[in-house]
Amino acid sequence: MPIEMSTRADLRSLLEDARRELMAALEELDEQSMSAELENGWTMKDVMAHVAMWDEMVLPDLIRAARGHHSSLDAWDHESFTDQWNQISLALRRHFPLEQVLSELAESRQAILSFLDSPPEERLTSGPIPVACAIQAGHDREHAAQIRAWRERAGV
């Protein structure tokens, strides 16, 4: 994943391309397919809710970074908390209808893209903002690959 981006446009492109890849993995899947289990009891709908949640969670830290403040996620112990947090956050969203999940998925990424229009360029091209954007893009691509693999196995 690239960490240092050269421009605001590079960050936007990174995030937009990764989201297009994720959405392409979902193309032509119906609601029944979106409810199919991918792995570990998670459905595609669950994964989309999970991706939206992480976009929503990172946005306040992007805003903090643009102000020159510390990120709350800097204190995140990935090894200790991520699986638990994913399970808790999914439990809070699992009952959402598919339409809401997909809406929140689009809205959460659009909120990040809109944020990228405001900070001075120098805040966007080094430090935590490009790192966070690269992580979010990688997250999209990770789940896109997971869905593509499921589709191949299922012949869908």
N, C-alpha and C positions, 0 to 999 in steps of 0.2 A: 504494500500500500504506500502510495506517495505521502510523505508527511509535509514537505515544504511545497507549497503551490506558488505559482508565479503571479496569479491574478485572481481577483474576485470571480471572473468568468471561469477560471479553471475549477474553482471550488463548486460553483453552480453546475458546471458540466459533469464533474465527478459524481455529484449527488443525483442529478437528473438521469445520467446514464445508468447508474446502479439501480435506480427505481424503475426505469424502463425495463431493465433486465429482469427484475423481480416480477413486474406486471406481465411481461411476455411469458414468463413461466406459468402464469395463471390463465393465459388466453384460452378461450373456448371451454373452460371448465364450468360445469353447471353447479348449482347449489349442493347437489348430492356429492359431487366430487370434492367440493370445498369442505365437506364434512367427513371425508375419508381420513382415516388415521395415517399420518406420515410415519411417525415413530414415537415411541415412549408415551402413547396415549394422546399426542398432540395432533390436531387436524390442521389442514391448511388454513382454515379460518382462525384457529388459535394462533398459528404462526403470524398471520397478518396482524392480529390484535397485539401480539408481542412486539412486532417490528414498530407498529404505531406507538406503543407505549415507550419504547426506547427513544424514538424521535421526540416525543413529548418530554421525556425525562432529560434529554441532553440540551434542549433549547434554553432553559434558564441558565445552564452553565455556559453556553455560548454567549449569552447576554452578559454574564459576569465577566467572562474573558474579554469581551469587547470593552468593558469598563476598566480593565486592568486588575480585576479582582480575582480571588482564588475560586477555583471550581469546587463544588461540593463533591463531585465524582473523583477528585484527587484523593479523597480519603477512602474511596471504595476499595475494599479488599476483594478482588475478583475471585480468588480461590475460595474464599469463605462465604460470600454472599450472593453471587450471581444466580446460582441454581435456585436458592431459596427465594430470591426476589422475583425471578421469572415465574415460579410457581404461584407466589402470592399475587402478583400482578395479573397473571392469567386467570386465577380464580375470581378476580374482580371483574373480568371482562368476558369470561367464557359464555355468559348468558346473552351477550349482545347479539342481535341479529346480524347476518352477513352484510346487509346493506349498511348498517352503522359501522361495522368494522372497516369496510372498504372506504367509507366516507372519512373516517378518522385516519386511516392510512394516508389518504391523499392530503387531507388537511394538515396533518402533522408534518409531512415533508414540505408542503407549501409554506408553512410557518417558518421552517428553517431557511428555505430559499428566500423568503421575504426578509428575514433577519439579515441575510447576507448583503442586502442592499444598503444597510444603514451604517455599519462601522467604517471608520477610515481604512483605506486599503492596507496600511501598514499593520493594522491589528489582525487582518485576515491572512496575511501571507507568511506568518511565522508564529510560533508558540502554540497554544492549545487549540485554537480554532481549526487550523488545517488538520491537526491530529484527530480532533473529534469528528470532523467531516469525513476523513479517511476511514475511521472506525465505522461510522454509520453506513458509508458506501460498502465497506467490506461485509457488514452485517446483512445488507440487502442481497449482496452477491452470494453469501453463504447460504441463505435461505432459498434463493433462486436455484442454486445447484441442488439443494435438498429436494425441492419440488420437481425439478427436471428428472432427478434420479427416481423419484416415486413414479412419475409418469412413465418412465421407461420400464420400470418393473411391472406396473399395472397395465401397460399397453394402451395408455390413454393419451 
